[in-house]
Amino acid sequence: MDEKDFFEAVYRVINKYNQKTKQPRQYPTGQLLYGSEVHTMTVIGGRGRVTAKQLAALQGITKGAVSQMTQKLLQKGLIQKEPSPAGRGEVFLSLTAAGKTVYDSHLAFHENLLAELAVLVRELPQESRETLEKMLCVVEHALDQYE
């Protein structure tokens, strides 16, 4: 694979990811959910409970975007709010039983994908892994700079 083919493959993967996350997918709860909704639930489920401020930081999005997303998930009965025992008006977000069902389903998908990738990564020499990591950092940095 030459450089041009490699870069075209990277763009193809990015474009497919963007297209897939814009299309809703049906989950075991019977609900159609967008990737952004499920990924928000994955962050919450992976930590048990989080504040909106923490969720914004963990996802790299604004608190306003978190507010919009959590409203949707609250209306769908997938997350719940609970006041912090410490008070101070702080509110924790956590998954409902239906939210945990979606979380578990999505987690299984990721575990299968990561298992496949892990086999390939283990076959790579350490130098190749380091080069791949550097390349991903360059792509991430470019996306951070993209306007």
Summary of the structure (lengths in Angstrom):
residues: 147
radius of gyration: 18.2
end to end distance: 29.7
largest distance: 58.2
contacts: 363
relative contact order: 0.10
helix: 69%
strand: 10%
